[in-house]
Amino acid sequence: MAYVIAEPCINVKDTACVDACPVDCIHPRKDEADFTEAELLYIHPIECIDCGACVPVCPVSAIFALDDLPAQWEHYAKINADHYGLG
């Protein structure tokens, strides 16, 4: 997994990262049925190409490279993978 969305995204769900992603691996998008119910956005751990385009556009600094994920939010790597049934 290249990048992980962590706790600062909860209940924010700003979709600037979705728009910045060149491979469309961040979901749910605003036009997807589960957007309203989702607590945060998720990065697909296999589809992510590790480009980092999502990081600078996140207004709440919620996106981290897996190796830079703060210890208190390490469990978000599994949360992101579980969202895609990969956990």
Buried (B, 14 or more C-beta within 10 A) or exposed (E): BBBBBBBBBBEBBBBEBBEBBEEEBBBBBEEEEEBEEBEBBBBBBEBBEEEEBBBEBBEBEBBBEBEEBEEEBEEBBBBBBEBBEEE
